[in-house]
């Protein structure tokens, strides 16, 4: 039986939290982080580049909220 590994992108403006979340995501071996950024302005590019199965997205970030990023993604993928 082949085990599918999920791919993930992490968007988190606090560097310590970003590292912790990346570690937690990969800890059980069912997912791997293929992209991450602490800059919300880079989030769309990282998501579009990697096309992950899962996105872990911080909601409250300086300059652009997680909801703003979701709105931008919706506009791109229409």
DRENPA-3360 file (N, C-alpha, C; in nm, 2 decimals, always signed):
BEGIN
1 = XXXXXXXX = +0.08/-0.12/+0.00/+0.00/+0.00/+0.00/+0.09/+0.12/+0.00 ~ +0.07/+0.21/-0.10/+0.14/+0.34/-0.11/+0.08/+0.44/-0.02 ~ +0.16/+0.51/+0.06/+0.11/+0.61/+0.15/+0.13/+0.75/+0.08 ~ +0.02/+0.82/+0.07/+0.02/+0.95/+0.01/+0.07/+1.05/+0.11 ~ +0.17/+1.13/+0.07/+0.22/+1.24/+0.16/+0.15/+1.37/+0.11 ~ +0.09/+1.44/+0.20/+0.03/+1.57/+0.16/+0.13/+1.67/+0.15 ~ +0.12/+1.77/+0.06/+0.21/+1.88/+0.05/+0.14/+2.00/+0.12 ~ +0.22/+2.08/+0.18/+0.17/+2.20/+0.26/+0.26/+2.32/+0.24;
9 = XXXXXXXX = +0.19/+2.44/+0.24/+0.26/+2.57/+0.24/+0.21/+2.63/+0.37 ~ +0.31/+2.70/+0.44/+0.28/+2.77/+0.57/+0.31/+2.92/+0.55 ~ +0.21/+3.00/+0.58/+0.22/+3.15/+0.57/+0.20/+3.20/+0.72 ~ +0.30/+3.25/+0.78/+0.30/+3.29/+0.92/+0.40/+3.41/+0.93 ~ +0.35/+3.52/+0.98/+0.44/+3.64/+0.99/+0.54/+3.63/+1.11 ~ +0.52/+3.55/+1.21/+0.61/+3.54/+1.32/+0.70/+3.42/+1.29 ~ +0.83/+3.45/+1.28/+0.93/+3.35/+1.25/+0.93/+3.23/+1.34 ~ +0.92/+3.25/+1.47/+0.92/+3.14/+1.56/+0.80/+3.05/+1.54;
17 = XXXXXXXX = +0.69/+3.11/+1.52/+0.56/+3.04/+1.50/+0.57/+2.96/+1.37 ~ +0.63/+3.02/+1.27/+0.65/+2.96/+1.14/+0.73/+2.83/+1.15 ~ +0.84/+2.84/+1.22/+0.92/+2.72/+1.24/+0.85/+2.61/+1.32 ~ +0.78/+2.65/+1.42/+0.70/+2.56/+1.50/+0.60/+2.49/+1.42 ~ +0.52/+2.56/+1.34/+0.42/+2.50/+1.26/+0.47/+2.41/+1.16 ~ +0.58/+2.45/+1.09/+0.65/+2.36/+1.00/+0.69/+2.23/+1.06 ~ +0.74/+2.24/+1.18/+0.78/+2.12/+1.26/+0.66/+2.03/+1.29 ~ +0.55/+2.09/+1.34/+0.43/+2.02/+1.37/+0.37/+1.95/+1.25;
25 = XXXXXXXX = +0.37/+2.02/+1.14/+0.31/+1.96/+1.02/+0.38/+1.84/+0.97 ~ +0.51/+1.84/+0.98/+0.59/+1.72/+0.93/+0.61/+1.62/+1.04 ~ +0.57/+1.64/+1.16/+0.61/+1.55/+1.27/+0.55/+1.41/+1.26 ~ +0.44/+1.39/+1.20/+0.38/+1.26/+1.19/+0.41/+1.18/+1.06 ~ +0.48/+1.25/+0.97/+0.52/+1.19/+0.85/+0.41/+1.18/+0.74 ~ +0.30/+1.24/+0.76/+0.19/+1.24/+0.66/+0.19/+1.36/+0.57 ~ +0.27/+1.46/+0.60/+0.27/+1.58/+0.52/+0.42/+1.63/+0.52 ~ +0.45/+1.71/+0.41/+0.57/+1.78/+0.41/+0.55/+1.92/+0.36;
33 = XXXXXXXX = +0.63/+2.01/+0.42/+0.62/+2.15/+0.39/+0.70/+2.18/+0.26 ~ +0.64/+2.22/+0.16/+0.71/+2.25/+0.03/+0.73/+2.39/+0.00 ~ +0.68/+2.48/+0.09/+0.69/+2.62/+0.07/+0.65/+2.69/+0.20 ~ +0.71/+2.81/+0.23/+0.67/+2.88/+0.35/+0.72/+3.03/+0.33 ~ +0.65/+3.12/+0.39/+0.70/+3.26/+0.40/+0.64/+3.33/+0.52 ~ +0.72/+3.42/+0.57/+0.67/+3.51/+0.68/+0.63/+3.64/+0.62 ~ +0.63/+3.66/+0.49/+0.59/+3.79/+0.43/+0.45/+3.77/+0.36 ~ +0.35/+3.83/+0.41/+0.22/+3.81/+0.35/+0.21/+3.86/+0.21;
41 = XXXXXXXX = +0.29/+3.95/+0.17/+0.29/+4.00/+0.03/+0.35/+3.89/-0.07 ~ +0.42/+3.79/-0.02/+0.47/+3.68/-0.10/+0.38/+3.56/-0.10 ~ +0.28/+3.56/-0.02/+0.19/+3.44/+0.00/+0.13/+3.39/-0.13 ~ +0.07/+3.47/-0.21/+0.01/+3.43/-0.33/+0.11/+3.36/-0.42 ~ +0.23/+3.42/-0.44/+0.33/+3.37/-0.52/+0.38/+3.23/-0.47 ~ +0.39/+3.21/-0.34/+0.44/+3.08/-0.29/+0.33/+2.98/-0.31 ~ +0.20/+3.01/-0.29/+0.09/+2.92/-0.31/+0.08/+2.88/-0.45 ~ +0.08/+2.98/-0.54/+0.07/+2.95/-0.68/+0.19/+2.87/-0.74;
49 = XXXXXXXX = +0.31/+2.90/-0.69/+0.43/+2.82/-0.73/+0.42/+2.68/-0.69 ~ +0.38/+2.65/-0.57/+0.39/+2.51/-0.52/+0.26/+2.43/-0.53 ~ +0.15/+2.50/-0.54/+0.02/+2.43/-0.56/+0.00/+2.32/-0.46 ~ +0.00/+2.35/-0.33/+0.00/+2.25/-0.22/-0.14/+2.19/-0.20 ~ -0.14/+2.08/-0.13/-0.27/+2.02/-0.09/-0.33/+2.10/+0.02 ~ -0.25/+2.15/+0.11/-0.30/+2.22/+0.23/-0.22/+2.36/+0.24 ~ -0.29/+2.46/+0.28/-0.23/+2.59/+0.31/-0.26/+2.62/+0.46 ~ -0.16/+2.64/+0.54/-0.17/+2.69/+0.68/-0.15/+2.84/+0.67;
57 = XXXXXXXX = -0.26/+2.92/+0.70/-0.25/+3.06/+0.67/-0.29/+3.14/+0.80 ~ -0.19/+3.22/+0.84/-0.22/+3.31/+0.95/-0.32/+3.41/+0.91 ~ -0.41/+3.44/+1.00/-0.52/+3.54/+0.97/-0.48/+3.68/+1.00 ~ -0.41/+3.71/+1.11/-0.38/+3.85/+1.14/-0.23/+3.87/+1.12 ~ -0.20/+3.94/+1.01/-0.07/+3.97/+0.97/-0.06/+4.12/+0.93 ~ +0.06/+4.18/+0.95/+0.07/+4.32/+0.91/+0.06/+4.34/+0.76 ~ -0.02/+4.44/+0.72/-0.03/+4.48/+0.58/-0.14/+4.40/+0.50 ~ -0.15/+4.28/+0.53/-0.25/+4.19/+0.45/-0.29/+4.08/+0.54;
65 = XXXXXXXX = -0.42/+4.06/+0.56/-0.47/+3.96/+0.64/-0.48/+3.83/+0.56 ~ -0.50/+3.72/+0.63/-0.52/+3.59/+0.57/-0.65/+3.59/+0.48 ~ -0.75/+3.67/+0.52/-0.87/+3.68/+0.44/-0.84/+3.75/+0.31 ~ -0.76/+3.86/+0.32/-0.72/+3.93/+0.20/-0.65/+3.83/+0.10 ~ -0.57/+3.75/+0.15/-0.49/+3.65/+0.07/-0.59/+3.55/+0.00 ~ -0.69/+3.51/+0.08/-0.79/+3.42/+0.03/-0.87/+3.49/-0.08 ~ -0.91/+3.61/-0.06/-0.98/+3.69/-0.17/-0.90/+3.70/-0.29 ~ -0.77/+3.73/-0.28/-0.68/+3.74/-0.39/-0.67/+3.61/-0.47;
73 = XXXXXX = -0.66/+3.50/-0.39/-0.66/+3.36/-0.46/-0.79/+3.33/-0.54 ~ -0.90/+3.37/-0.48/-1.03/+3.35/-0.55/-1.03/+3.43/-0.68 ~ -0.98/+3.55/-0.68/-0.98/+3.63/-0.80/-0.89/+3.57/-0.91 ~ -0.78/+3.51/-0.87/-0.69/+3.45/-0.96/-0.75/+3.32/-1.02 ~ -0.82/+3.24/-0.94/-0.86/+3.11/-0.98/-1.01/+3.11/-1.04 ~ -1.06/+3.22/-1.08/-1.19/+3.23/-1.13/-1.19/+3.19/-1.28;
% end
